[in-house]
Every structure is written in structure tokens, then in C-alpha cells.
Amino acid sequence: MTLFKDWAERYRSTGKRGDRFETLSGVPVAPLYTSEGPADPERATEGRDEEYPGLYPYTRGIFATGYRTKLWTMRMFAGFATAVETNRRFRELLDAGGTGLSVAFDLPTLMGRDSDDPHSLGEVGKCGVAVDTVEDMLDLFEGIDLGAVTTSMTINAPAAFILAAFIVAAEEKGVPRKALSGTLQNDTLKEYQAQKEYYFPPRPSVRLVRDTMVFAAREMPKWHSISVSGYHIREAGATAAEELAFTLANGFAYVETGIRAGLAVDDFAPQLSFFFNAHIDFFEEIAKYRAARRIWARWMRENYGARDERSWTLRFHTQTAGVSLTAQQPEVNIVRTAIEALAGVLGGTQSLHTNSMDEVLSLPTEKAARIALRTQQVIASETGVANVIDPLGGSYYVEHLTGVVEKAAEEIFCEIREMGSGSILEGVLSGIDSGYFANRIADSAYELERKISAKQRIVVGVNGYILEEEEQIPTLVIGPEVERGQVARLNRVRAQRDGDKVQEVLARLAKSAADPEANLMEGLIEAARARASVGEVMEALAQVFGYYEEPGF
């Protein structure tokens, strides 16, 4: 069976969302368009791979049918105050038509600290949900079938322990780990490059990523152990090309980490996923996603010897740009988010989060979060863009931009490889140590702000189309009572658990950490089951790994 016949068979065997696709005026819509016009996927022509989605190098998408058979997952990011409150928001989002959950943790949890840590004072529950122990995880997903809903967790430094707590919570709810489907961000490298939510030095942090990769490959076939994140790199000020290059370089670094751990590339690469920003420059963003697929496919096949097609296909989640939102005239953020979301859809994202208009001011209100979800639903149900596979394929401008962004990324890969004497992993680590990433992002951020200040780039409401008086909109306020309640809850868990057992478990975990070949996931699961807290686990590991302090570059 030829490649094209195999492709056509895959297209035929997949059910459609609807029996007929047409424009609002009733004009029939073909599934695919090429330079020769409407195309029948079952009559694909040899030698024209680049015109067809679902075929290497996947510039036009990783699925032969695009969104005609299945829409992207509408995965809304949510988390605030306590696990009980966030559970209520999760249920609201699911009832409103959301199709996946994405957990936003508060700053102390992201930093690996307990709610009663002195460093946590004033931050508990403010920018996400506080999770100290498995008890919080149980409350977070109360009444939600973890075997039926895909769950994403955006967390990095303590990601391995958070995954362990999630596994324990699911198993105590009767859902085995092999049935769990979702994604752990777990992208520690970008923390040192952009987001700065680190705990241990880079190399032991990569070791924890390695342990989750190996564990998931063996125990959790439906789980994505890493979501390599360009989102935070872009939010810190990187250009589209830098976001693309740094993100894929980190992805290649994790591939090399898995190979060094003794895994065959095709045993773990299909479990890697990506997380990109959808910024405001519409066509550049679409080109970025197309270039990302092409680069990943080529590198995985040619540089890392992957033979499984799933290892070549770059799957990614998209979130609209938080940094593009403005405190001035916040209702205009609805427009920005809609345009950015459309770029993600036309770029072929597998799941999408749309920011709420008020996120620049506070945590989203229920109304703002619902409007953000409705934005995706309007794109999916009313615009017709999901009825055609890669509607912008063949656009002279988009194809040119795709090539430009790809070329810029490849030039950056050469620099990183040179820093690592041929290894992307070592190059990324060297670039972190030398400040290469931090300095380059800072330079790009400065250049953009210079253009805005000089009005070479207009931002509505900020340096153009300004109102003399701003209308205030309702915001969500998290009061100090949330922190007091969470600390009291943590103290109750500590009083009710077996304290001696917790200390024994933590001692065994630290001993395992001292062995660089040991996999720490089972020890972390044991700690979670004993009701150890995230801060206690991180401190136990820090006694072996040490702490990270960013050098002055």
C-alpha cells in the first residue's frame, strides 16, 4: 500500500462531524484545497506530499482530516483560592461546554512551597489554586471522572511530586494510572530561560524530568509527561522565531535526555507535547505553528532516528497571549483574544485556551471566563474555518513567512549546538549557565517596548485611541481568609497523618535521590500517599540536589 493510499484509507475510516459542509450561503465546501483547486483526499496524487495534511513533514497539519472529524479540545485554564472553589469553576466550565481541564496553581505551589511557608505569605490562592497535599488534589477533582476527562497541569519545579499526588488521588478514586489521560507541563529548562520558577539547579531538575518520562513510558500510556512550553518564553519578551527555536531546542534536549536514559526514541517521543503562545501578529503566528511541525518532523526522523510516525508529529496546545492584554479598555481584550484564538485554530492546534478580558486586572470572573470559552465556540460553530483542512495552505504570504521563521529557528539551533559541542541538551544547559537565553529574550523585549514607546507599533488604549476616563469592570478578589483557611487545612492533614511514617518515606526518597540512576517516581508516589506536603518533599530533595540561584549575567 503506497503512502497516499494509506493516507486516503485513514481519511475514509474516520467519521465526520457532519454529513455536509457548506458556507453560510449554502455553497458546498470541499475537504481540502490545493494549487489545482478542490481536492478529493481519496484521490491524492503521488509526488505532491507537501499539498496534503497528515503526511510528513506535516506543514499542513498532523491529521489527514483536520477539524472536519474532530474539533480541537477547548481546554480552559482555571484555578483560584482553594481546591473546593476551583472544583466549582471546573464544573461550570464543563457544564458550559468545555472539553478538558487545565489546572492553574498558585505561586507558592508553583515554587514548591507549602501554604504556611514564610515565603508564601500573601500569595496563597491568589494566582491559582493552592495544593499542599493529596487531600487538596482529591477536593480539586471531586465529582469529576478522571478516567473520562483529560487533565493538564501547568507546573514545573515540583511537577514530579504533583504528578505523584494526582496519581494517588486518581487511584483513591478508583481510576488506575494507566487510564489517566492528560499532560504535565514539566518543562524545567524554560524556567531558567524565562519564567524563573525554579528550585533545584538545572541538571538535577532535568533528572526529575527524565524520571517522569521513563515512568510515563512504562506506566501511563495515555499521559503526556512533558509539555514543552514556548508560551512563557514568548511572554517574557521573545520574538516568534525565538519562541519557536528555544521551545524546539528544549524539546530536542528532552529527547536526548530520554535516549541517554536508555529509552528507545519511539517509546517516549509520542508522549511529548508542546505549548505555544498565540500572539497578536496573526499571520506570523500561523507561520510559526506550520514551521514548528515541519522542523520537529525533520529533526525527529533525520537527527534522532525515529521510525514511528507518531514521533514525527508535533502535537501542541495553544493559549492566547497574556502579555497582549491591556488594563486600559479591557473589553478590547475580547477582540484580541478572538484574533489570537483564530490564529491558533488556523495554525492547527490540538487544544486551546482563550484568556479572559479581565486577566490583566485579576483572576477571571465567571462571566469573563464564559465569554472566553464562547469565543472558541463561535470560531468552531459559526465561522466555517473548521470545515476545510488548512484553509491558508498555499497562501503566498503564509508560505513565505513559514520559510522565514523556519530559517531563523535553524540558525538559532546551530548556535545552541555549537555551545554544546554537537549536543542540543548540553548546548541548552550551557546557554542557561552563560545567560544566552535570558539576554537574548531581554534584548527582544526591550526592542518591542522601544517600538511601542516610539509609536512605531500601536497598542489600542495604550499609545493610541486612548480614553480620557476608563470604565471600571468587576474583578474577582481573593481575600486573606483564603490563606488562613488553607494553612488551617494543611495543619489538620499533618495532625491526622502518621508523622513518623512521613519522615521514613522522606528519608528513603532522599537516599534514592543520591543515586543518579534511581527513578524517583515510586518514592514520590509513596510520599504523596503518606500525605507528605509539596514543601516537605522539595526540602528533602534539596538536601541532595541543592538550591538554584541565578547568576548575574
Steps between C-alpha positions, in 0.01 A plus 500: 500500500653834397532791735214682327270198499570456868421867556173473306403192699554689824285783371220263393499308827452809717145617563404860425352762735221554250373347178538822301718806525400822329527877528230709668353552153485129432805466274647146543843494661760245391708340774827622352629759253829487309661707227271319256184584691268273704663164574358160575713353781436151363656598166825641627775515239845356552779754525284774651552423871543867586143572390341251738455517878562189705818419308865564584619771558150606623523866402125493431413313819560167670154357430374406155154635579585817692205612712238349266475190716598632843535853633786614717461449875365812669723476803439797728772586751351552848603514862452736790476502878435150636459165331129503590446837329697395192303176477187715478652698208603175329142378513373831362742478206405140425129586521560793262647268238868480593654169394814486713639632827818699556618573854647838593695471827573790734851644527603314818406165342680593177808581705479173696409664830229420752225749578644561848852569372607858592576562131136419416355780711249703302511276191292195595217446252560834329605399147376142506396215726698404810600132508704384798413129526297222341199618700491818291529295182204287609289813556615650172350215298204410720215370284710505181579172325875510450477202271273691262632859508845597378689710751790738447713628787719805447779451750873445474742500796282271718337334196615146584342514846181665369470214249551253785225669703268495197564128451426427867181709492383321185577156642315583822205596279524163324672614180824311421801695378496330161154649434604859571515727198645848496817704516756609756687813396820387675719719278775595741743643244282796409483598868868598492455671164184701561246425773740475798291259711792274586608322816793265432793562261434415134667159482321329792179661375553335161556172688148532648362560151682187386340299780150611404569421133617148578215442745231623259642295213464187713195571717282769337455438127236774457693767690721777354790521744630833368333796334794693364398860551574791275215697654701636792801569278280720281335666800847598625562693178637258239416542133294238314816348351670490841195345662498233231876434510545497878194279546601242242858506628367415845294224342808357330683523835232284662523253212873471563427460872266209431749333268777537760266334753493191278157552343446438132393828345172355372414376850466851643495761222126451430437607861666838452276795425548874458344821628517814286393859535242648262618858471338790322690500166247273329686361200838474672343278767346269241836475322668419834277197560550371144878538528498326839337188357740489208814545710396245763416236239829545317718500813327203656531289186840611376692598815355266764410201284131478596310252287155521654292764321358610835850607601517733200169674566514809719187528713443831672274699729455872447416782737425852390760756605469632853761766430286646220213577739468858622366646822375793293162438333501134609195412288725539196686193629203292381587607145869427544427157644263412215762590237772307683274198547419501129874497424538194721215323322623589151845386612363156589511489880379187681363688801440863585459730800358846447593768753231699675477875447561576869809284558729801482313641802424192710401136486219456245143549613249230408347722231836584341604133498171407332550765230850364440361149449218631281768660280628155410148369449420782257817422302410131493128531428445822303805595295540190282879496544491146641323362193808512276833334570768772524306784334814718466718234339639638175474865605806670352545711811449220753729261311770769478472585870517130588831471319639818659412391854639151436831637368537731803438208736756280325763772539433506875527119518848528347604743776364274774663189354832679482474593868445131579774360275241331282243420770181704526454392864846616599458814291177592678660443841804705398272774371323511836831520684634778277180707488462451122124447518427759768700770324356433158143508633572822691636665185188404302269622777682833510476540122121446501449747785717753317274475194188542713647801680593655164151420365652291225261233621155608617329325794138608520427678826868521600671725247210559264121541512518592867197582715514789743304301758523124537187304589552263792394137462424249779799294615547191712669564836671226704505611864736403785241256637594259218858481625391453860263220402759322286763513774248361750417218257867413458543490877202263531653263244829501688323429830306206354779327308769265634787743554762232559406328174531827310852551633596142404364548149683830455825348623469216246424754227813700582710184499366409155569852377867452588514218243500671157374183332197452728154595376328711765138472385398204719662670798308817425176303471575340835556847651174629356309200631643563848366859477838669483466858379655652189732717711619206710579295189687786331705566812592131529623499140681832545720344766644291215452720194565841653326830412532715190595866503512676168842652431531861392549504125 
